[in-house]
Amino acid sequence: MSPILVRPVREQLEHDRVIRQLQKDLTRRKVEVAINPGAEQNVGLGTGSRKEFPDAILFATDKGRKVLAVIEVETGESVNHLEAMAEWAHYARLKAPFHLYVPMGSVDVARRLAADNNIALAEVFSFHQVGDLVRFASVYRTGPAFRLPDDPPAPPEPARTEIKSAPPAPAKVVKAAKAPVAAKPAVAAKPAVAAKPAVAAKPPAKLAPKPTPPAPKPAPVAARKAAPPAPAKKVVKAVKAPVRKPVKVAAKPVAKKTAPKKGAKRK
């Protein structure tokens, strides 16, 4: 039982029943199983001031009584950080593989606690009850499977054929090719001007000498004088036509007809 945890009565009875079931199962396999159920301290391991009393210890049946494994059984309430530091860490330092038995629903929690506290677990088993019997199953293992003396020999591993790969070819150093220099655009050649056909030279004809024109006579001195400037043209201003004012015609007086006097004879 854990020194820092007091299990409920129901869980303590379940814990002790699992230990006794393990003892029955493992005794049939030609190993000696020493158990410490409840508060009992029947068989311990270690020397000096600290002696460990795990739930079960497996010994070989020969004269040397070699320790084959150290077993600790936990229940649902005892899978916690305090239990891991108080017991699991010390059992993992013993010179024997450390096996942990936990309920089926506590496997992940137990693995996480072991990883967080650097506890080396050789193998983790889960257990569950079927009727009056307890069934065990291996769920996690860090090394080869634990084998008891009466277990059949393990099948030989298939020989691994090493395939020798050809040595890598030496890497060729490829020089970086220089970028090609862009060629200058060719200048279009000017079309050649067709040469004019040569005209056959005619024999020089005998031309009559041209008469020389007579030399101009010198102008008289009076004519050489500059001519007088032409008289300036008079600017004639346009005369505006007189504006005729409208003539008012006097209206003729209209003669008033006079009424004939009474007594006058009418013509």
Residue pairs with C-beta under 8 A, 6 or more apart in sequence:
1 7
1 12
1 15
1 38
1 39
2 78
2 83
2 86
2 87
3 86
4 82
4 83
4 86
5 77
5 78
5 80
5 82
5 83
7 15
7 75
7 77
7 78
8 77
11 75
11 76
11 77
11 78
12 38
14 75
15 37
15 55
15 73
15 74
15 75
15 78
16 37
16 38
17 134
18 73
18 101
18 127
18 134
19 35
19 37
19 55
19 56
19 73
20 35
20 37
21 133
21 134
22 33
22 35
22 56
22 71
22 73
22 101
22 136
23 33
23 35
23 56
25 136
26 33
26 56
26 58
26 148
27 33
29 148
29 149
29 150
29 151
30 61
30 148
30 149
30 150
31 58
31 59
31 60
31 61
31 68
31 148
31 149
32 58
32 59
32 60
32 61
32 65
33 56
33 57
33 58
33 59
34 42
34 43
34 56
34 57
34 59
35 42
35 55
35 56
35 57
36 42
36 43
36 44
36 53
36 54
36 55
36 56
37 55
41 53
42 53
43 53
43 57
44 51
44 52
44 53
45 51
45 52
45 53
45 54
45 57
45 67
45 70
45 94
45 96
46 52
46 94
50 90
52 70
52 90
52 91
52 94
54 70
54 71
54 72
54 87
54 91
55 71
55 72
55 73
56 70
56 71
56 73
57 67
57 69
57 70
57 71
58 67
58 68
58 69
58 70
58 71
59 65
59 66
59 67
59 68
60 66
60 68
60 149
61 149
67 94
67 95
67 96
68 96
68 97
68 146
68 148
69 96
69 97
69 98
69 99
69 122
69 146
70 91
70 94
70 96
70 97
70 98
70 99
71 99
71 100
71 101
72 87
72 88
72 91
72 98
72 99
72 100
72 101
73 101
74 83
74 100
74 101
74 102
74 103
74 106
74 110
75 103
76 103
76 105
76 106
79 102
79 103
79 106
79 109
79 110
79 113
80 113
81 113
81 116
81 117
84 113
84 114
84 117
84 119
85 117
88 98
88 100
88 113
88 114
88 117
88 119
88 121
89 117
89 119
91 98
92 98
92 119
92 120
92 121
97 122
97 123
97 143
97 146
98 120
98 121
98 122
99 121
99 122
99 123
99 124
99 125
99 146
100 110
100 114
100 121
100 123
100 124
100 125
101 124
101 125
101 126
101 127
101 136
102 110
102 124
102 125
102 126
102 127
103 126
103 127
103 128
104 126
104 127
104 128
107 124
107 126
107 139
107 140
110 124
111 121
111 124
111 140
113 119
114 120
114 121
120 142
121 140
121 142
122 141
122 142
122 143
122 146
123 138
123 140
123 141
123 142
123 145
123 146
124 138
124 139
124 140
124 141
125 136
125 137
125 138
125 139
126 136
126 137
126 139
127 134
127 135
127 136
127 137
128 134
128 135
129 135
138 145
145 154
147 154
260 266
